[in-house]
Amino acid sequence: MANARAMAKLYFNYSTMNAGKSTVLLQASYNYIERGMETYLLTANFDDRSGPGKIASRIGISADADTFGSETDLFAKIKTRLEAGKIACVLIDEAQWMSEAQVWQLARAVDDLGVPVMCYGLRVDFQGKLFPGSATLLALADEMREIRTICHCGRKATMVVRMGADGKALRDGPQVQVGGNETYVSLCRIHWREAVGDR
């Protein structure tokens, strides 16, 4: 167990919308499975755009996943899964929607259970603020990687705007609102400021 604990890490792969986070997650899972190892996939229970318990990419690949809610104890969930059989790693989609406590639960799973945990999620919301889950992952993750995408101008996109029914960027609203290309657009900071009227 000591050797497994030494190797296990908490990873945070972050980006803006439509950068391919789910594609990268599914590819990582496929790589393990191709080598005869099992993975444990988790996603938020209220994101059912592709169906309940499904992680899907815009390019058409998908996989079944277990789900978590706002009250789920992720340490207990991972421990129960490990008791049912060995897994090589845990991969979590929509990691920004976790609470601070849930990210700490993941850190405990890495440290105490010796299982690598790879999280994929947004860094900031449409108002340019960190999600609680992302903020805690930025603080606790052993390794972080940015999955890049570009703004319409060609610069790296680091921000996201939420579009209203009138096609204009919204400045207010709840932090969590499930949506895709019809709702969110990734932009560089310059064009994000222009879109929200902050020049």
Residue pairs with C-beta under 8 A, 6 or more apart in sequence:
1 114
4 114
4 115
5 111
5 112
5 114
7 114
7 116
8 110
8 111
8 113
8 114
8 115
8 116
8 117
9 110
9 116
9 117
9 142
9 143
10 106
10 107
10 110
10 116
10 117
10 119
10 137
10 140
10 141
10 142
10 143
11 116
11 117
11 118
11 119
11 141
11 142
11 143
11 144
11 145
12 95
12 119
12 121
12 134
12 137
12 138
12 141
12 143
12 144
12 145
13 21
13 24
13 25
13 118
13 119
13 120
13 121
13 144
13 145
13 146
13 147
14 21
14 120
14 121
14 122
14 123
14 134
14 137
14 138
14 144
14 145
14 146
14 147
15 21
15 122
15 123
15 146
15 147
15 148
15 149
16 122
16 123
16 124
16 149
16 157
16 158
16 159
16 160
16 186
17 122
17 160
17 180
17 184
17 185
17 186
18 58
18 149
18 180
18 181
18 184
18 186
19 147
19 148
19 149
19 157
19 186
20 57
20 58
20 59
20 147
20 149
21 93
21 120
21 121
21 147
22 55
22 56
22 57
22 58
22 93
22 120
23 57
23 58
23 59
23 61
24 120
24 147
25 41
25 55
25 91
25 93
25 118
25 120
26 55
26 57
26 61
26 62
26 63
28 39
28 89
28 91
28 118
29 39
29 41
29 63
29 91
32 38
32 39
32 88
32 89
33 39
37 87
37 88
38 85
38 86
38 87
38 88
39 87
39 88
39 89
39 90
39 91
40 66
40 78
40 81
40 87
40 89
40 90
40 91
41 55
41 63
41 64
41 65
41 66
41 90
41 91
41 92
41 93
42 65
42 66
42 67
42 68
42 74
42 77
42 90
42 91
42 92
42 93
43 53
43 54
43 55
43 65
43 66
43 67
43 68
43 92
43 93
43 94
44 67
44 68
44 69
44 93
44 94
44 97
45 52
45 53
45 67
45 68
45 69
46 69
46 178
47 94
47 97
47 178
48 54
49 56
49 178
49 180
50 56
50 62
52 67
53 64
53 65
53 66
53 67
54 62
54 63
54 64
54 65
55 62
55 63
55 64
55 65
55 93
56 62
58 180
58 181
65 93
66 77
66 81
68 74
68 77
68 92
68 98
68 102
70 99
72 102
73 105
74 98
74 102
74 105
74 106
74 109
75 105
75 106
75 108
75 109
75 112
75 113
76 105
78 90
78 106
78 109
78 113
78 115
78 117
79 109
79 113
81 87
81 90
82 113
82 115
87 115
88 116
89 115
89 116
89 117
89 118
90 106
90 109
90 115
90 116
90 117
90 118
91 117
91 118
91 120
92 98
92 106
92 117
92 118
92 119
92 120
92 121
93 120
93 121
94 120
94 121
95 119
95 120
95 121
95 133
95 134
95 137
96 121
96 122
96 123
96 125
96 131
96 133
96 134
97 121
97 131
97 133
97 176
98 106
98 119
98 132
98 133
98 136
99 132
99 133
100 132
100 133
100 135
100 136
102 133
103 133
103 136
103 137
103 140
104 136
104 140
106 117
106 119
107 140
109 115
109 117
110 116
110 117
110 142
119 137
119 141
120 147
121 131
121 133
121 134
121 137
122 131
122 134
122 160
123 130
123 131
123 134
123 138
123 158
124 130
124 131
124 134
124 158
124 159
124 160
125 131
125 160
125 175
126 160
126 161
126 162
126 169
126 170
126 173
126 184
127 171
127 172
127 175
128 159
128 192
129 175
130 138
131 175
137 144
138 144
148 156
148 157
149 156
149 157
149 186
150 156
150 157
150 186
151 157
151 186
151 187
151 188
151 191
152 187
152 191
153 188
153 190
153 191
155 188
155 190
156 188
157 186
157 187
157 188
158 188
158 189
159 186
159 187
159 188
159 189
159 192
160 184
160 185
160 186
160 187
160 192
161 169
161 170
161 184
161 185
161 187
161 192
161 195
161 196
162 169
162 170
162 173
162 177
162 179
162 183
162 184
163 169
163 170
163 182
163 183
163 184
163 185
164 170
169 195
169 196
169 197
171 196
171 197
177 183
185 195
187 195
193 199
